[in-house]
Amino acid sequence: MAQSIGNVTLMVRDYDEAIAFFTESLGFELQQDSDLGSGKRWVVVTPTPANAASSGLLLAKAVGAEQEKAIGNQSGGRVFMFLRTDNFA
């Protein structure tokens, strides 16, 4: 049985700000941006082209003070994620 991680949720302050950071600064690709109503969106970015098997980041906008406190501290001060690249510059 083949298994893989599909998406990992990352709490963000603002959808568009996060999309710009991941796509413009890190070179990720926006795979999905769907309006779910009530100010919610389903936003997924991936580090590889859409036709390649890849895990994605689901960018979830923080709602309320409790979730806002988690922005930038998703893993309680530990390293949250490791990205590999062949072009560090």
VEXPADO-335422 format. One record per residue: x, y, z of N, C-alpha, C in turn. Coordinates in nm, 2 decimals, decimal comma, always signed. Each point is the difference from the previous one (the first is absolute). Layout:
<nodes>
(node (X Y Z) (X Y Z) (X Y Z))
...
</nodes>
This chain:
<nodes>
(node (+0,08 -0,12 +0,00) (-0,08 +0,12 +0,00) (+0,09 +0,12 +0,00))
(node (-0,02 +0,09 -0,10) (+0,08 +0,12 -0,01) (-0,07 +0,11 +0,09))
(node (+0,09 +0,07 +0,08) (-0,05 +0,10 +0,09) (+0,09 +0,12 -0,01))
(node (-0,06 +0,12 +0,02) (+0,08 +0,12 +0,00) (-0,08 +0,11 +0,08))
(node (+0,07 +0,10 +0,04) (-0,06 +0,11 +0,06) (-0,06 +0,09 -0,10))
(node (-0,13 +0,03 +0,01) (-0,06 +0,09 -0,10) (+0,03 +0,15 +0,03))
(node (-0,05 +0,05 +0,10) (+0,01 +0,14 +0,04) (+0,03 +0,01 +0,14))
(node (+0,08 +0,10 +0,04) (+0,02 +0,04 +0,14) (-0,05 +0,14 +0,02))
(node (-0,08 +0,02 +0,10) (-0,06 +0,13 +0,03) (+0,10 +0,10 +0,06))
(node (+0,01 +0,12 -0,05) (+0,08 +0,11 +0,06) (-0,09 +0,12 +0,03))
(node (+0,00 +0,04 +0,12) (-0,08 +0,11 +0,04) (+0,06 +0,13 -0,05))
(node (-0,08 +0,09 -0,06) (+0,06 +0,12 -0,06) (-0,09 +0,12 +0,05))
(node (+0,06 +0,12 -0,01) (-0,07 +0,12 +0,04) (-0,10 +0,04 -0,11))
(node (+0,04 -0,01 -0,13) (-0,07 +0,05 -0,11) (+0,03 -0,09 -0,12))
(node (-0,11 -0,04 -0,07) (+0,02 -0,09 -0,11) (+0,09 +0,06 -0,11))
(node (-0,03 +0,12 -0,05) (+0,07 +0,05 -0,11) (+0,15 +0,03 +0,04))
(node (+0,02 +0,05 +0,12) (+0,14 +0,02 +0,05) (+0,08 -0,13 -0,01))
(node (-0,06 -0,11 +0,05) (+0,06 -0,13 +0,01) (+0,02 -0,06 -0,14))
(node (-0,09 +0,02 -0,09) (+0,01 -0,05 -0,14) (+0,12 +0,08 -0,07))
(node (+0,01 +0,13 +0,02) (+0,11 +0,08 -0,06) (+0,13 -0,05 +0,06))
(node (+0,01 -0,03 +0,13) (+0,13 -0,04 +0,05) (+0,04 -0,13 -0,06))
(node (-0,09 -0,10 +0,00) (+0,04 -0,13 -0,04) (+0,02 -0,01 -0,15))
(node (-0,07 +0,08 -0,08) (+0,01 -0,01 -0,15) (+0,11 +0,09 -0,05))
(node (+0,01 +0,12 +0,06) (+0,10 +0,10 -0,05) (+0,14 -0,02 +0,06))
(node (+0,00 -0,02 +0,13) (+0,13 -0,01 +0,08) (+0,06 -0,14 -0,01))
(node (-0,09 -0,10 +0,01) (+0,05 -0,14 +0,00) (-0,01 -0,08 -0,13))
(node (-0,08 +0,06 -0,09) (-0,02 -0,07 -0,13) (-0,10 -0,11 +0,00))
(node (-0,08 -0,01 +0,10) (-0,10 -0,10 +0,01) (-0,11 +0,03 -0,11))
(node (-0,08 -0,10 -0,03) (-0,11 +0,03 -0,10) (-0,14 -0,01 +0,08))
(node (-0,08 +0,09 -0,04) (-0,14 +0,00 +0,06) (-0,08 -0,10 -0,08))
(node (-0,04 -0,10 +0,08) (-0,07 -0,11 -0,07) (-0,16 +0,01 +0,01))
(node (-0,04 +0,06 +0,11) (-0,14 +0,02 +0,02) (-0,03 +0,12 +0,09))
(node (-0,10 +0,08 -0,04) (-0,05 +0,11 +0,08) (-0,15 +0,01 -0,03))
(node (-0,08 -0,07 +0,09) (-0,14 -0,01 -0,01) (-0,07 +0,08 +0,11))
(node (-0,10 +0,08 -0,04) (-0,08 +0,07 +0,10) (-0,10 -0,10 +0,07))
(node (+0,01 -0,01 +0,13) (-0,09 -0,09 +0,08) (-0,11 +0,08 +0,06))
(node (-0,01 +0,13 -0,02) (-0,10 +0,08 +0,06) (+0,04 +0,04 +0,15))
(node (-0,07 +0,11 +0,04) (+0,03 +0,05 +0,14) (+0,14 +0,04 +0,02))
(node (+0,07 +0,04 -0,10) (+0,14 +0,05 +0,01) (+0,10 -0,11 +0,00))
(node (-0,04 -0,13 -0,01) (+0,09 -0,11 -0,01) (+0,04 -0,04 -0,14))
(node (+0,12 -0,04 -0,02) (+0,05 -0,05 -0,13) (+0,07 -0,13 +0,02))
(node (+0,01 -0,08 -0,10) (+0,08 -0,13 +0,00) (+0,12 +0,04 -0,09))
(node (+0,11 +0,02 +0,06) (+0,12 +0,05 -0,07) (+0,11 -0,10 +0,02))
(node (+0,05 -0,06 -0,11) (+0,11 -0,09 +0,00) (+0,11 +0,04 -0,09))
(node (+0,12 +0,00 +0,06) (+0,12 +0,03 -0,08) (+0,10 -0,12 +0,01))
(node (+0,07 -0,02 -0,11) (+0,10 -0,12 +0,00) (+0,13 +0,05 -0,05))
(node (+0,11 -0,07 +0,04) (+0,13 +0,04 -0,05) (+0,04 -0,06 -0,14))
(node (-0,09 -0,08 -0,06) (+0,03 -0,06 -0,13) (-0,12 +0,03 -0,09))
(node (+0,02 -0,02 -0,13) (-0,10 +0,01 -0,10) (-0,12 -0,09 +0,04))
(node (-0,12 +0,05 -0,05) (-0,13 -0,07 +0,03) (+0,01 -0,15 -0,05))
(node (+0,07 -0,03 -0,10) (+0,00 -0,14 -0,05) (+0,09 -0,09 +0,07))
(node (+0,08 +0,05 +0,09) (+0,09 -0,08 +0,08) (-0,06 -0,04 +0,13))
(node (+0,02 -0,12 +0,05) (-0,05 -0,05 +0,13) (+0,07 +0,09 +0,11))
(node (-0,08 +0,06 +0,08) (+0,05 +0,09 +0,10) (-0,10 +0,02 +0,11))
(node (+0,06 +0,03 +0,12) (-0,08 +0,04 +0,11) (-0,02 +0,15 -0,02))
(node (-0,11 +0,05 +0,06) (-0,03 +0,14 -0,01) (-0,02 +0,06 +0,14))
(node (+0,00 +0,13 +0,00) (-0,03 +0,08 +0,12) (-0,14 +0,06 -0,02))
(node (-0,08 -0,04 +0,09) (-0,14 +0,06 +0,01) (+0,01 +0,13 +0,09))
(node (-0,01 +0,12 -0,07) (+0,01 +0,12 +0,08) (-0,13 +0,04 +0,06))
(node (-0,01 -0,01 +0,13) (-0,13 +0,02 +0,07) (+0,01 +0,13 +0,08))
(node (-0,09 +0,09 -0,03) (+0,00 +0,13 +0,07) (-0,05 -0,02 +0,14))
(node (+0,08 +0,06 +0,10) (-0,03 -0,01 +0,14) (-0,13 +0,08 +0,03))
(node (-0,08 -0,07 +0,08) (-0,13 +0,07 +0,04) (+0,00 +0,00 +0,15))
(node (+0,00 +0,12 +0,06) (-0,01 +0,01 +0,14) (+0,14 +0,01 +0,07))
(node (+0,00 +0,05 +0,12) (+0,13 +0,02 +0,07) (+0,08 -0,12 +0,02))
(node (-0,06 -0,11 +0,03) (+0,07 -0,13 +0,03) (+0,08 -0,04 -0,13))
(node (-0,07 +0,00 -0,11) (+0,07 -0,04 -0,13) (+0,11 +0,10 -0,04))
(node (-0,03 +0,13 +0,02) (+0,09 +0,11 -0,03) (+0,13 -0,02 +0,08))
(node (+0,00 -0,05 +0,12) (+0,12 -0,02 +0,08) (+0,08 -0,11 -0,06))
(node (-0,05 -0,09 -0,08) (+0,07 -0,11 -0,05) (+0,08 +0,04 -0,13))
(node (-0,03 +0,11 -0,06) (+0,07 +0,05 -0,12) (+0,15 +0,02 +0,03))
(node (+0,08 -0,07 -0,08) (+0,14 +0,01 +0,02) (+0,06 -0,09 +0,11))
(node (-0,09 -0,07 +0,07) (+0,04 -0,09 +0,11) (-0,08 -0,13 -0,01))
(node (-0,02 -0,05 -0,12) (-0,08 -0,11 -0,02) (+0,04 -0,13 +0,08))
(node (+0,12 -0,01 +0,03) (+0,05 -0,12 +0,06) (+0,06 +0,03 +0,14))
(node (-0,04 +0,10 +0,07) (+0,04 +0,03 +0,13) (+0,14 +0,03 +0,02))
(node (+0,06 +0,07 -0,10) (+0,14 +0,04 +0,01) (+0,10 -0,09 -0,06))
(node (-0,05 -0,12 -0,05) (+0,09 -0,10 -0,06) (+0,00 +0,03 -0,15))
(node (+0,10 -0,06 -0,07) (+0,00 +0,02 -0,15) (-0,12 -0,07 -0,06))
(node (-0,07 +0,07 -0,08) (-0,13 -0,05 -0,05) (+0,01 -0,07 -0,13))
(node (+0,09 +0,04 -0,09) (+0,01 -0,06 -0,13) (+0,14 +0,02 -0,06))
(node (+0,04 -0,10 -0,07) (+0,13 +0,01 -0,08) (-0,03 +0,00 -0,14))
(node (+0,05 +0,10 -0,07) (-0,02 +0,01 -0,15) (+0,13 -0,03 -0,07))
(node (+0,00 -0,08 -0,10) (+0,12 -0,03 -0,08) (+0,00 +0,08 -0,12))
(node (+0,11 +0,04 -0,05) (+0,01 +0,08 -0,12) (+0,14 -0,02 -0,06))
(node (+0,01 +0,01 -0,13) (+0,13 +0,00 -0,07) (+0,04 +0,14 -0,04))
(node (-0,07 +0,10 +0,05) (+0,04 +0,14 -0,03) (-0,03 +0,08 +0,12))
(node (+0,09 +0,00 +0,10) (-0,01 +0,07 +0,12) (-0,01 +0,15 -0,02))
(node (+0,07 +0,06 -0,09) (+0,00 +0,14 -0,03) (-0,13 +0,04 -0,05))
</nodes>
